[in-house]
Amino acid sequence: MLPGNINPRQMKAMMKKLGMNVEQIEDVQSIVIKTPKGNWIFDSAEVSAMTMQGATSYQITGEPRFVPAEVEIPAEDVTMVAAQANVSTEKAKEALIACNGDIAEAIMKLAQ
């Protein structure tokens, strides 16, 4: 039961009078929210769409997992680090990936 002893049928009627429409989106396989730092992935989520006064809002219920974004390393950075640290481009790229693209930190790491 809902608060105030309102049965679901009455609640639906009240929401309709207020211009609210809530519907469940069926057969959702996954939802991905992309951000610059990575992606939030909801596998087997429940999604409800609520329309009120012409605007639609979506509610996601489920357990997300976070997948960090791959660090993109420009070729110029790899070349610079390789030249400064006097190492191969492969080692320079590995160091840049380990240092999340920070050139100075990668050079210092390779100099040790």
CYANA upper distance limits for C-alpha pairs under 8 A (distance plus 0.5 A):
  1 MET  CA      5 ASN  CA      6.67
  1 MET  CA      6 ILE  CA      7.25
  1 MET  CA      7 ASN  CA      6.59
  1 MET  CA      8 PRO  CA      7.90
  2 LEU  CA      6 ILE  CA      6.02
  2 LEU  CA      7 ASN  CA      6.92
  2 LEU  CA      8 PRO  CA      7.68
  6 ILE  CA     10 GLN  CA      6.81
  6 ILE  CA     11 MET  CA      6.96
  7 ASN  CA     11 MET  CA      6.85
  8 PRO  CA     12 LYS  CA      6.63
  9 ARG  CA     13 ALA  CA      6.86
 10 GLN  CA     14 MET  CA      6.69
 11 MET  CA     15 MET  CA      6.65
 12 LYS  CA     16 LYS  CA      6.67
 13 ALA  CA     17 LYS  CA      6.83
 14 MET  CA     18 LEU  CA      6.88
 15 MET  CA     19 GLY  CA      6.81
 15 MET  CA     20 MET  CA      5.50
 15 MET  CA     21 ASN  CA      7.35
 16 LYS  CA     20 MET  CA      5.80
 16 LYS  CA     21 ASN  CA      6.84
 19 GLY  CA     51 THR  CA      8.49
 19 GLY  CA     52 MET  CA      6.37
 19 GLY  CA     53 GLN  CA      7.01
 20 MET  CA     50 MET  CA      7.40
 20 MET  CA     51 THR  CA      6.18
 20 MET  CA     52 MET  CA      5.14
 20 MET  CA     53 GLN  CA      7.89
 21 ASN  CA     50 MET  CA      6.06
 21 ASN  CA     51 THR  CA      5.63
 21 ASN  CA     52 MET  CA      7.10
 22 VAL  CA     48 SER  CA      7.25
 22 VAL  CA     49 ALA  CA      6.14
 22 VAL  CA     50 MET  CA      4.81
 22 VAL  CA     51 THR  CA      6.93
 23 GLU  CA     48 SER  CA      6.19
 23 GLU  CA     49 ALA  CA      5.91
 23 GLU  CA     50 MET  CA      7.05
 24 GLN  CA     46 GLU  CA      8.32
 24 GLN  CA     47 VAL  CA      6.59
 24 GLN  CA     48 SER  CA      4.96
 24 GLN  CA     49 ALA  CA      6.82
 25 ILE  CA     46 GLU  CA      8.00
 25 ILE  CA     47 VAL  CA      6.00
 25 ILE  CA     48 SER  CA      6.28
 25 ILE  CA     49 ALA  CA      7.47
 26 GLU  CA     46 GLU  CA      8.50
 26 GLU  CA     47 VAL  CA      8.25
 28 VAL  CA     44 SER  CA      6.98
 28 VAL  CA     45 ALA  CA      7.01
 28 VAL  CA     46 GLU  CA      7.46
 28 VAL  CA     47 VAL  CA      7.89
 29 GLN  CA     43 ASP  CA      6.94
 29 GLN  CA     44 SER  CA      5.91
 29 GLN  CA     45 ALA  CA      7.76
 30 SER  CA     41 ILE  CA      7.53
 30 SER  CA     42 PHE  CA      5.94
 30 SER  CA     43 ASP  CA      5.06
 30 SER  CA     44 SER  CA      6.14
 30 SER  CA     45 ALA  CA      6.97
 31 ILE  CA     41 ILE  CA      6.26
 31 ILE  CA     42 PHE  CA      5.53
 31 ILE  CA     43 ASP  CA      7.21
 31 ILE  CA     45 ALA  CA      7.80
 32 VAL  CA     39 ASN  CA      6.93
 32 VAL  CA     40 TRP  CA      6.21
 32 VAL  CA     41 ILE  CA      5.08
 32 VAL  CA     42 PHE  CA      6.91
 33 ILE  CA     39 ASN  CA      6.06
 33 ILE  CA     40 TRP  CA      5.55
 33 ILE  CA     41 ILE  CA      6.97
 34 LYS  CA     38 GLY  CA      6.78
 34 LYS  CA     39 ASN  CA      5.05
 34 LYS  CA     40 TRP  CA      7.05
 35 THR  CA     39 ASN  CA      6.30
 35 THR  CA     40 TRP  CA      8.45
 36 PRO  CA     69 ALA  CA      7.54
 37 LYS  CA     68 PRO  CA      6.48
 37 LYS  CA     69 ALA  CA      5.94
 38 GLY  CA     66 PHE  CA      7.41
 38 GLY  CA     67 VAL  CA      6.01
 38 GLY  CA     68 PRO  CA      4.56
 38 GLY  CA     69 ALA  CA      4.56
 38 GLY  CA     70 GLU  CA      8.33
 39 ASN  CA     66 PHE  CA      6.25
 39 ASN  CA     67 VAL  CA      5.70
 39 ASN  CA     68 PRO  CA      6.89
 39 ASN  CA     69 ALA  CA      7.47
 40 TRP  CA     64 PRO  CA      6.55
 40 TRP  CA     65 ARG  CA      6.20
 40 TRP  CA     66 PHE  CA      5.15
 40 TRP  CA     67 VAL  CA      6.97
 41 ILE  CA     64 PRO  CA      5.84
 41 ILE  CA     65 ARG  CA      5.85
 41 ILE  CA     66 PHE  CA      6.84
 41 ILE  CA     67 VAL  CA      8.05
 42 PHE  CA     62 GLY  CA      6.93
 42 PHE  CA     63 GLU  CA      6.61
 42 PHE  CA     64 PRO  CA      4.99
 42 PHE  CA     65 ARG  CA      7.10
 43 ASP  CA     62 GLY  CA      8.09
 43 ASP  CA     63 GLU  CA      7.93
 43 ASP  CA     64 PRO  CA      7.60
 44 SER  CA     62 GLY  CA      7.58
 45 ALA  CA     60 ILE  CA      6.98
 45 ALA  CA     61 THR  CA      6.14
 45 ALA  CA     62 GLY  CA      5.22
 45 ALA  CA     63 GLU  CA      7.92
 46 GLU  CA     60 ILE  CA      6.32
 46 GLU  CA     61 THR  CA      5.56
 46 GLU  CA     62 GLY  CA      6.91
 47 VAL  CA     58 TYR  CA      7.22
 47 VAL  CA     59 GLN  CA      6.06
 47 VAL  CA     60 ILE  CA      5.24
 47 VAL  CA     61 THR  CA      6.90
 48 SER  CA     58 TYR  CA      6.15
 48 SER  CA     59 GLN  CA      5.67
 48 SER  CA     60 ILE  CA      7.29
 49 ALA  CA     56 THR  CA      7.02
 49 ALA  CA     57 SER  CA      6.26
 49 ALA  CA     58 TYR  CA      5.10
 49 ALA  CA     59 GLN  CA      7.02
 50 MET  CA     56 THR  CA      5.98
 50 MET  CA     57 SER  CA      5.72
 50 MET  CA     58 TYR  CA      6.80
 50 MET  CA     59 GLN  CA      8.48
 51 THR  CA     55 ALA  CA      6.00
 51 THR  CA     56 THR  CA      4.71
 51 THR  CA     57 SER  CA      6.89
 52 MET  CA     56 THR  CA      6.96
 71 VAL  CA     97 ILE  CA      7.05
 71 VAL  CA    100 ASN  CA      6.67
 71 VAL  CA    101 GLY  CA      7.31
 72 GLU  CA    101 GLY  CA      8.00
 73 ILE  CA     77 ASP  CA      7.28
 73 ILE  CA     78 VAL  CA      7.69
 73 ILE  CA     93 LYS  CA      7.97
 73 ILE  CA     96 LEU  CA      7.69
 73 ILE  CA     97 ILE  CA      7.82
 73 ILE  CA    101 GLY  CA      6.62
 74 PRO  CA     78 VAL  CA      7.21
 75 ALA  CA     79 THR  CA      6.74
 76 GLU  CA     80 MET  CA      6.60
 77 ASP  CA     81 VAL  CA      6.62
 77 ASP  CA    103 ILE  CA      7.42
 78 VAL  CA     82 ALA  CA      6.55
 78 VAL  CA     89 THR  CA      6.59
 78 VAL  CA     92 ALA  CA      6.13
 78 VAL  CA     93 LYS  CA      5.97
 78 VAL  CA     96 LEU  CA      7.92
 79 THR  CA     83 ALA  CA      6.66
 79 THR  CA     89 THR  CA      6.89
 79 THR  CA     92 ALA  CA      8.20
 80 MET  CA     84 GLN  CA      6.57
 81 VAL  CA     85 ALA  CA      6.37
 81 VAL  CA     86 ASN  CA      8.44
 81 VAL  CA     89 THR  CA      8.48
 81 VAL  CA     92 ALA  CA      6.21
 81 VAL  CA    103 ILE  CA      7.13
 81 VAL  CA    106 ALA  CA      7.65
 81 VAL  CA    107 ILE  CA      6.37
 82 ALA  CA     86 ASN  CA      5.99
 82 ALA  CA     87 VAL  CA      5.43
 82 ALA  CA     88 SER  CA      6.20
 82 ALA  CA     89 THR  CA      5.85
 82 ALA  CA     91 LYS  CA      8.06
 82 ALA  CA     92 ALA  CA      5.62
 83 ALA  CA     87 VAL  CA      7.35
 84 GLN  CA    107 ILE  CA      7.36
 85 ALA  CA     92 ALA  CA      8.50
 85 ALA  CA    107 ILE  CA      6.16
 85 ALA  CA    110 LEU  CA      6.64
 85 ALA  CA    111 ALA  CA      6.56
 87 VAL  CA     91 LYS  CA      6.87
 87 VAL  CA     92 ALA  CA      7.08
 87 VAL  CA    110 LEU  CA      8.46
 88 SER  CA     92 ALA  CA      6.77
 89 THR  CA     93 LYS  CA      6.54
 90 GLU  CA     94 GLU  CA      6.75
 91 LYS  CA     95 ALA  CA      6.68
 92 ALA  CA     96 LEU  CA      6.71
 92 ALA  CA    106 ALA  CA      7.91
 92 ALA  CA    110 LEU  CA      8.36
 93 LYS  CA     97 ILE  CA      6.66
 94 GLU  CA     98 ALA  CA      6.68
 95 ALA  CA     99 CYS  CA      6.61
 95 ALA  CA    106 ALA  CA      5.66
 95 ALA  CA    107 ILE  CA      8.41
 95 ALA  CA    109 LYS  CA      7.75
 95 ALA  CA    110 LEU  CA      7.68
 96 LEU  CA    100 ASN  CA      6.48
 96 LEU  CA    101 GLY  CA      5.20
 96 LEU  CA    102 ASP  CA      6.79
 96 LEU  CA    103 ILE  CA      7.06
 96 LEU  CA    106 ALA  CA      5.84
 97 ILE  CA    101 GLY  CA      6.28
 98 ALA  CA    106 ALA  CA      8.32
 99 CYS  CA    103 ILE  CA      8.37
 99 CYS  CA    105 GLU  CA      6.89
 99 CYS  CA    106 ALA  CA      6.41
101 GLY  CA    106 ALA  CA      8.24
102 ASP  CA    106 ALA  CA      6.66
103 ILE  CA    107 ILE  CA      6.75
104 ALA  CA    108 MET  CA      6.72
105 GLU  CA    109 LYS  CA      6.53
106 ALA  CA    110 LEU  CA      6.73
107 ILE  CA    111 ALA  CA      6.60
108 MET  CA    112 GLN  CA      7.07
